[in-house]
Amino acid sequence: MKANKPAKSTNILILGLGGVGYYLAKRLAHEGYAITAIEPDPQMIRHADGDIDARFIRGNAMSVECWKEAGAERMDHLIAVTNNDAVNMMSCLLGDRFGIPRKIARVRSTEFGGEDSMLRAEDLKIDLIIHPEELAAQEIFRLIKLRAGNDILDVAEEQILAMASRIHEESPLAYKKLKDIAGLYEAFPFRIVAIARGIKTLIPGGDDELLPGDQAFFMAGCEHLDQLMNLTGVEQQKRHKVMIIGGGLVGSRLAELLGKAFDVRLVEKDEETAKTLSHELGHTEILHGDGSDSNILVSAGLLDMDTFITATGENETNIMSCVLAKHLMTSQDNRIKQRKCISLVNKEDYVVLASTMGTDIALNKKILASNEILKFIRRGELLSVAHLHGFDAEMVEIVAAKGSPITKIPLSKLGKYYNGKIMIGGIHRGNTWEVAVGDTQIQHSERVIVVCMSQNLKDVQKLFLA
């Protein structure tokens, strides 16, 4: 279908390679976009030059000469993600003067860009404003409100769900190959579409085995939610008591969102920040202390909590505090399966590691922000893309074009060509969505849910496009 064709000649100008910019440049370059980046730090450019197929210009994001050297007048998208909000907003005004049609800016402050703001997005010539901290807080809020704080995604018009669950030693799925699991549980169709193990993500095949400690992502019809949760040992109930470690932009905003509906306690290490938050967050109990100290956690009421969230600015503190919390809660009683630990991980390389060390759900602000930007850029190419939290994997909705490679082979032979890279999770057929199993062969114009490694999105496009 014409709407699915990738924009191979799309030119993108990225301002700033710190954090979001580097991650975006790498992913977009993998997909074949023409990337030009302006960055003042020569060391960062050297590092990126050896890792990303892109053109790099050393200079200031506000330098008109750098923009001219980059060929700004030929760009289709501007992505301003420097560490300075003012520079990002001004860059979009400058980009408008150069005639760049679509402009994206990362803005940490929520005072700009809204409908009620003094300066709205249209005033600043911004087509998409990204608030990373707000995205992270809203996503955690969604997860806590949703089915016991589990990572459950409703996809395919809410007819199919994807759910993450940890495999425990006593799980009936432990030490079994996926092909054997499919034979044992024929009462309802489901697929295991991704596995996080150690620091790696696997797109599994039938001969892969589930091991204790694995974080597995399941896909099934929504009508089979109860059966899937029973099989994986997940209880469906609402969480009422939440503890947040860290009162920064994410932690404080999350407490604000949760405070009116949940019993929330926030532990903040800095005394002055704790005092300020105690006045600002009327529905949250603010405690001053170190969230990585077991005595502090226990005295703050950890053992009574249902959901534990780490949202400090330090990766090690967030990950290790979750490991510590899991240990303390496990030693107290056997309710560990019903309790959830959610961790904010600022380094994307640690996301999979965190999800296998004690964190039930690991979130990364850069990935969340990048996904919003990628969805905006990919409009008309992929119907939708969602990142699987804690996995280096994506869930994509796409339409099979007439004459595309995927229409010429049954799913049973897909692994021969894309083993460990791509898996078909669901198919829209006969006006309904169904989980893809067996020797199903995809027909042209059918909508499909695909799970793939993050670096293989380009392969998905090749597979589904004529």
C-alpha positions as CSV (number, residue, x, y, z in Angstrom):
1,M,0.0,0.0,0.0
2,K,1.2,3.4,-0.9
3,A,0.9,4.7,2.7
4,N,3.4,2.2,3.9
5,K,6.3,3.2,1.6
6,P,9.3,4.4,3.7
7,A,10.5,7.9,3.0
8,K,14.0,6.8,1.9
9,S,14.9,10.4,0.8
10,T,13.7,12.0,4.0
11,N,16.3,14.5,5.3
12,I,16.5,15.1,9.1
13,L,18.5,17.7,10.9
14,I,19.2,16.9,14.6
15,L,20.5,19.6,17.0
16,G,22.4,18.1,19.9
17,L,23.8,14.6,20.3
18,G,23.4,14.3,24.1
19,G,20.9,11.7,25.3
20,V,17.9,11.8,23.0
21,G,19.7,13.1,20.0
22,Y,22.3,10.3,19.9
23,Y,19.7,7.6,20.4
24,L,17.4,9.1,17.7
25,A,20.2,9.6,15.2
26,K,21.3,5.9,15.6
27,R,17.8,4.5,15.2
28,L,16.8,6.8,12.3
29,A,20.1,6.1,10.5
30,H,19.4,2.3,10.9
31,E,16.1,2.8,9.1
32,G,17.7,4.6,6.1
33,Y,16.9,8.2,6.8
34,A,19.5,10.8,5.8
35,I,20.7,12.3,9.1
36,T,22.7,15.5,9.6
37,A,23.6,16.5,13.2
38,I,25.0,19.7,14.6
39,E,26.9,19.3,17.9
40,P,29.5,21.5,19.6
41,D,31.4,18.7,21.5
42,P,34.2,17.2,19.4
43,Q,34.5,14.2,21.6
44,M,30.8,13.4,21.2
45,I,31.1,13.7,17.4
46,R,34.1,11.3,17.3
47,H,32.1,8.8,19.3
48,A,29.0,9.1,17.1
49,D,31.0,9.1,13.9
50,G,32.2,5.6,14.6
51,D,28.8,4.3,15.5
52,I,26.2,6.2,13.3
53,D,25.9,6.5,9.5
54,A,25.3,10.2,9.5
55,R,26.8,13.6,8.6
56,F,28.2,15.5,11.6
57,I,28.9,19.2,11.8
58,R,30.8,20.7,14.7
59,G,29.2,24.0,15.8
60,N,26.6,25.9,17.7
61,A,22.9,25.0,17.2
62,M,22.1,28.7,16.9
63,S,24.8,29.4,14.3
64,V,23.2,30.3,11.0
65,E,26.4,29.4,9.2
66,C,26.2,25.9,10.6
67,W,22.6,25.6,9.4
68,K,23.6,26.7,5.9
69,E,26.4,24.2,5.9
70,A,23.9,21.5,6.9
71,G,21.7,22.4,4.0
72,A,18.8,23.4,6.3
73,E,16.6,24.5,3.4
74,R,16.6,20.9,2.1
75,M,15.5,19.3,5.4
76,D,12.1,17.6,5.9
77,H,12.3,17.5,9.7
78,L,14.1,19.5,12.4
79,I,14.6,17.8,15.8
80,A,15.9,20.2,18.4
81,V,17.0,18.2,21.4
82,T,19.9,20.2,23.0
83,N,20.0,20.5,26.8
84,N,18.7,24.1,26.5
85,D,15.0,24.7,26.2
86,A,15.4,28.2,24.9
87,V,17.8,27.0,22.2
88,N,15.4,24.3,21.1
89,M,12.4,26.7,20.9
90,M,14.4,29.4,19.1
91,S,15.7,26.7,16.7
92,C,12.2,25.9,15.6
93,L,11.6,29.6,14.7
94,L,14.9,29.6,12.8
95,G,13.9,26.3,11.1
96,D,10.6,27.9,10.0
97,R,12.6,30.7,8.3
98,F,14.6,28.1,6.4
99,G,11.3,26.5,5.3
100,I,11.7,23.2,7.2
101,P,8.1,21.8,7.1
102,R,8.1,19.8,10.4
103,K,9.8,20.9,13.6
104,I,10.1,19.0,16.9
105,A,11.6,20.4,20.1
106,R,12.4,18.8,23.5
107,V,11.2,21.2,26.2
108,R,11.5,20.3,29.8
109,S,9.4,23.1,31.1
110,T,5.6,22.5,30.9
111,E,5.0,26.3,30.9
112,F,5.5,26.5,27.1
113,G,3.6,24.9,24.3
114,G,0.2,24.2,25.9
115,E,-3.1,25.6,24.8
116,D,-3.2,27.8,27.9
117,S,0.5,28.8,27.7
118,M,1.6,32.4,27.0
119,L,3.6,30.9,24.1
120,R,1.8,28.1,22.4
121,A,3.3,25.5,20.1
122,E,2.0,27.4,17.0
123,D,3.5,30.6,18.3
124,L,6.9,28.9,18.4
125,K,6.4,27.2,15.0
126,I,6.7,23.8,16.7
127,D,4.8,20.8,15.4
128,L,5.6,18.5,18.2
129,I,6.8,19.4,21.7
130,I,8.4,16.6,23.8
131,H,8.4,16.8,27.6
132,P,10.6,13.7,28.6
133,E,9.8,13.9,32.3
134,E,6.1,14.4,31.7
135,L,6.1,11.4,29.4
136,A,7.8,9.2,32.0
137,A,5.5,10.3,34.8
138,Q,2.4,9.8,32.6
139,E,3.6,6.3,31.5
140,I,4.2,5.2,35.1
141,F,0.8,6.6,36.1
142,R,-0.8,4.6,33.3
143,L,0.9,1.4,34.4
144,I,-0.2,1.8,38.0
145,K,-3.8,2.5,37.1
146,L,-3.8,-0.4,34.7
147,R,-4.4,-3.9,36.0
148,A,-2.2,-4.2,39.1
149,G,0.6,-2.1,37.7
150,N,1.6,-4.8,35.2
151,D,3.0,-3.8,31.8
152,I,-0.1,-4.7,29.7
153,L,-0.6,-3.1,26.3
154,D,-4.0,-3.1,24.5
155,V,-3.2,-3.3,20.8
156,A,-5.0,-4.0,17.6
157,E,-8.1,-2.0,18.4
158,E,-7.9,-3.4,22.0
159,Q,-8.7,-6.9,20.7
160,I,-5.2,-8.2,21.5
161,L,-3.1,-7.6,24.6
162,A,0.6,-7.8,25.2
163,M,1.7,-8.5,28.7
164,A,5.1,-8.7,30.4
165,S,5.6,-11.2,33.2
166,R,8.7,-12.6,35.1
167,I,9.2,-16.4,35.0
168,H,9.7,-17.8,38.5
169,E,11.3,-21.1,39.5
170,E,7.9,-22.6,40.3
171,S,6.3,-21.4,37.1
172,P,4.7,-24.2,35.0
173,L,6.5,-22.5,32.0
174,A,10.0,-22.7,33.4
175,Y,12.5,-24.9,31.7
176,K,10.1,-25.6,28.8
177,K,10.7,-24.9,25.1
178,L,8.3,-22.6,23.4
179,K,7.1,-25.3,20.9
180,D,6.3,-27.6,23.9
181,I,4.4,-24.8,25.7
182,A,2.3,-24.3,22.5
183,G,1.4,-28.0,22.6
184,L,0.6,-28.0,26.3
185,Y,-1.6,-25.0,26.4
186,E,-4.0,-25.4,23.4
187,A,-7.0,-24.1,25.4
188,F,-6.3,-20.6,24.3
189,P,-3.9,-19.2,21.7
190,F,-1.0,-17.1,22.9
191,R,2.6,-16.3,21.8
192,I,5.7,-15.5,23.7
193,V,7.1,-12.7,21.4
194,A,10.1,-11.4,23.4
195,I,12.4,-12.5,26.2
196,A,14.7,-10.3,28.3
197,R,17.5,-12.4,29.8
198,G,20.5,-10.8,31.5
199,I,21.5,-7.8,29.3
200,K,20.0,-9.3,26.1
201,T,16.7,-9.3,24.4
202,L,15.6,-12.4,22.5
203,I,13.0,-12.7,19.8
204,P,12.5,-16.4,20.5
205,G,11.9,-19.4,18.2
206,G,10.2,-22.7,19.0
207,D,13.4,-24.3,20.3
208,D,14.2,-21.5,22.8
209,E,13.6,-22.4,26.4
210,L,12.1,-20.2,29.2
211,L,14.3,-20.0,32.2
212,P,13.6,-18.7,35.8
213,G,14.5,-15.0,35.9
214,D,13.4,-14.3,32.3
215,Q,11.1,-11.4,31.7
216,A,8.8,-12.7,29.0
217,F,6.4,-10.7,26.8
218,F,3.2,-12.6,25.9
219,M,0.6,-11.8,23.3
220,A,-3.0,-13.1,23.4
221,G,-6.6,-12.1,22.7
222,C,-8.1,-9.8,25.2
223,E,-10.8,-12.3,26.0
224,H,-8.1,-14.6,27.3
225,L,-6.6,-12.1,29.8
226,D,-7.7,-14.0,32.9
227,Q,-6.4,-17.3,31.6
228,L,-3.0,-15.7,30.7
229,M,-2.7,-14.0,34.1
230,N,-3.5,-17.3,35.9
231,L,-1.0,-19.1,33.8
232,T,1.8,-16.6,34.6
233,G,0.8,-16.2,38.2
234,V,-0.2,-12.5,37.9
235,E,-3.0,-11.3,40.1
236,Q,-5.4,-8.7,38.7
237,Q,-6.1,-6.2,41.4
238,K,-5.7,-2.5,41.9
239,R,-2.7,-1.1,43.8
240,H,-3.4,1.3,46.6
241,K,-0.1,2.0,48.4
242,V,2.8,3.5,46.4
243,M,6.3,4.5,47.4
244,I,8.4,6.8,45.2
245,I,12.1,7.3,45.7
246,G,13.3,10.7,44.4
247,G,11.4,14.0,44.2
248,G,12.8,15.4,41.0
249,L,10.8,16.3,38.0
250,V,9.5,12.8,37.4
251,G,9.0,11.8,41.0
252,S,7.2,15.0,42.0
253,R,5.0,15.0,38.9
254,L,4.1,11.3,39.4
255,A,3.2,12.0,43.1
256,E,0.9,14.8,41.9
257,L,-0.8,12.5,39.4
258,L,-1.2,9.6,41.9
259,G,-1.9,11.5,45.1
260,K,-5.7,12.0,44.8
261,A,-6.4,8.3,44.1
262,F,-3.6,6.4,45.9
263,D,-1.9,6.4,49.2
264,V,1.5,7.8,48.1
265,R,4.8,8.3,50.1
266,L,7.7,10.0,48.5
267,V,11.3,9.7,49.9
268,E,13.6,12.5,49.0
269,K,17.3,12.6,49.9
270,D,17.8,16.4,49.8
271,E,16.3,18.1,52.9
272,E,15.4,21.4,51.2
273,T,13.7,19.7,48.3
274,A,11.8,17.5,50.7
275,K,10.6,20.6,52.6
276,T,9.5,22.3,49.3
277,L,7.6,19.2,48.1
278,S,5.8,18.9,51.5
279,H,4.2,22.3,50.8
280,E,3.5,21.6,47.1
281,L,2.1,18.1,47.3
282,G,-0.8,18.2,49.6
283,H,-2.0,14.6,48.9
284,T,1.5,13.0,49.3
285,E,3.4,12.1,52.5
286,I,6.9,13.4,52.0
287,L,9.8,11.8,53.9
288,H,13.4,12.9,54.1
289,G,15.9,10.1,53.7
290,D,18.2,8.0,51.5
291,G,16.1,5.6,49.4
292,S,19.0,3.2,49.0
293,D,19.3,2.6,52.8
294,S,17.3,-0.5,53.9
295,N,16.6,0.9,57.3
296,I,15.2,4.1,55.8
297,L,13.0,2.1,53.4
298,V,11.6,-0.2,56.2
299,S,11.0,2.8,58.5
300,A,9.2,4.6,55.7
301,G,6.8,1.7,55.4
302,L,8.2,-0.3,52.4
303,L,6.8,-3.6,53.7
304,D,3.2,-2.2,53.5
305,M,3.7,-1.0,49.9
306,D,2.1,-2.5,46.8
307,T,4.1,-0.5,44.2
308,F,7.7,0.7,44.6
309,I,9.1,3.3,42.2
310,T,12.6,4.6,41.9
311,A,12.8,8.0,40.0
312,T,16.1,9.5,41.1
313,G,18.6,10.9,38.6
314,E,21.1,8.1,39.3
315,N,20.9,4.8,37.4
316,E,22.7,2.8,40.1
317,T,20.5,4.1,42.9
318,N,17.4,3.3,40.9
319,I,18.4,-0.2,40.0
320,M,19.9,-1.3,43.3
321,S,17.1,0.3,45.3
322,C,14.7,-2.0,43.4
323,V,16.9,-5.0,44.0
324,L,17.0,-4.1,47.7
325,A,13.3,-3.5,47.9
326,K,12.5,-6.9,46.3
327,H,14.8,-8.6,48.8
328,L,13.2,-6.9,51.8
329,M,9.7,-7.6,50.6
330,T,10.5,-11.2,49.8
331,S,11.9,-11.8,53.2
332,Q,8.8,-10.4,54.8
333,D,6.1,-12.6,53.2
334,N,5.2,-14.4,50.0
335,R,3.3,-11.6,48.4
336,I,6.3,-10.7,46.2
337,K,4.5,-11.7,43.0
338,Q,1.7,-9.2,43.6
339,R,4.1,-6.3,44.3
340,K,5.6,-4.3,41.6
341,C,8.9,-2.4,41.3
342,I,9.2,0.2,38.6
343,S,12.5,1.9,37.9
344,L,13.5,4.9,35.9
345,V,16.8,4.0,34.1
346,N,18.6,6.9,32.4
347,K,21.1,4.8,30.5
348,E,19.4,2.8,27.7
349,D,22.1,0.0,27.9
350,Y,20.9,-0.7,31.5
351,V,17.2,-1.1,30.7
352,V,17.2,-4.8,29.9
353,L,19.7,-5.4,32.8
354,A,17.4,-3.6,35.2
355,S,14.3,-5.7,34.1
356,T,16.1,-8.9,35.0
357,M,17.7,-7.8,38.3
358,G,14.5,-7.0,40.3
359,T,12.8,-4.3,38.4
360,D,9.4,-5.5,37.0
361,I,9.2,-2.5,34.6
362,A,12.2,-0.4,33.5
363,L,11.5,2.9,31.8
364,N,13.9,5.3,30.0
365,K,13.1,8.9,29.4
366,K,15.2,9.0,26.2
367,I,13.4,6.0,24.8
368,L,10.0,7.4,25.7
369,A,10.8,10.7,24.1
370,S,12.4,9.1,21.1
371,N,9.4,6.9,20.5
372,E,7.1,9.9,20.4
373,I,9.3,11.6,17.9
374,L,9.7,8.4,15.8
375,K,5.9,7.9,15.7
376,F,5.6,11.5,14.4
377,I,8.2,11.0,11.7
378,R,6.9,7.6,10.6
379,R,3.4,8.7,10.1
380,G,2.2,7.1,6.8
381,E,5.0,4.5,6.9
382,L,4.1,2.3,9.9
383,L,0.6,2.5,11.4
384,S,2.0,2.5,14.9
385,V,5.2,1.6,16.9
386,A,5.4,0.9,20.6
387,H,8.5,0.1,22.6
388,L,8.4,-2.9,24.9
389,H,9.5,-1.6,28.3
390,G,12.5,-3.6,29.6
391,F,13.2,-5.1,26.2
392,D,15.3,-3.9,23.3
393,A,12.3,-4.6,21.1
394,E,9.5,-2.9,19.3
395,M,5.9,-3.8,18.6
396,V,4.8,-2.5,15.1
397,E,1.5,-2.4,13.3
398,I,1.9,-2.5,9.6
399,V,0.0,-3.4,6.4
400,A,1.3,-6.1,4.0
401,A,1.7,-4.6,0.6
402,K,0.7,-6.5,-2.6
403,G,3.6,-8.6,-3.8
404,S,5.6,-8.0,-0.6
405,P,7.9,-10.8,0.6
406,I,5.7,-11.6,3.7
407,T,2.8,-12.6,1.4
408,K,4.9,-15.3,-0.3
409,I,5.9,-17.5,2.7
410,P,4.0,-19.1,5.5
411,L,4.8,-17.9,9.1
412,S,6.4,-21.3,9.8
413,K,9.2,-20.5,7.4
414,L,9.7,-16.9,8.6
415,G,12.2,-18.0,11.2
416,K,14.4,-19.4,8.5
417,Y,15.1,-15.9,7.3
418,Y,14.5,-13.7,10.3
419,N,15.2,-16.1,13.3
420,G,15.8,-14.0,16.4
421,K,14.9,-10.8,14.7
422,I,11.2,-10.7,13.8
423,M,8.1,-12.4,15.0
424,I,4.5,-12.0,13.8
425,G,2.2,-11.6,16.8
426,G,-1.3,-10.8,15.4
427,I,-3.3,-10.6,12.2
428,H,-6.4,-8.7,11.3
429,R,-8.5,-11.1,9.3
430,G,-12.3,-11.4,8.8
431,N,-12.9,-8.1,10.6
432,T,-11.3,-9.4,13.8
433,W,-7.8,-9.6,15.2
434,E,-6.4,-13.0,16.0
435,V,-3.1,-14.2,17.5
436,A,-0.8,-15.6,14.7
437,V,0.0,-19.3,15.2
438,G,0.8,-22.3,13.0
439,D,1.2,-22.1,9.2
440,T,-0.8,-18.9,8.7
441,Q,0.1,-17.1,5.5
442,I,-0.4,-13.3,5.4
443,Q,-2.3,-11.9,2.5
444,H,-1.8,-8.5,0.9
445,S,-3.7,-5.6,2.6
446,E,-3.9,-7.4,5.9
447,R,-2.9,-5.5,9.0
448,V,-0.3,-7.3,11.1
449,I,1.3,-6.8,14.6
450,V,5.0,-7.5,14.4
451,V,7.5,-7.8,17.2
452,C,11.1,-7.1,16.3
453,M,14.5,-6.1,17.7
454,S,14.8,-2.3,17.7
455,Q,17.6,-2.4,15.1
456,N,15.4,-4.5,12.7
457,L,12.6,-2.1,12.0
458,K,14.1,-1.5,8.6
459,D,13.9,-5.2,7.9
460,V,10.2,-5.2,8.9
461,Q,9.6,-2.5,6.3
462,K,11.4,-4.5,3.6
463,L,9.5,-7.6,4.5
464,F,6.0,-5.9,4.3
465,L,6.6,-3.5,1.4
466,A,6.5,-4.3,-2.3
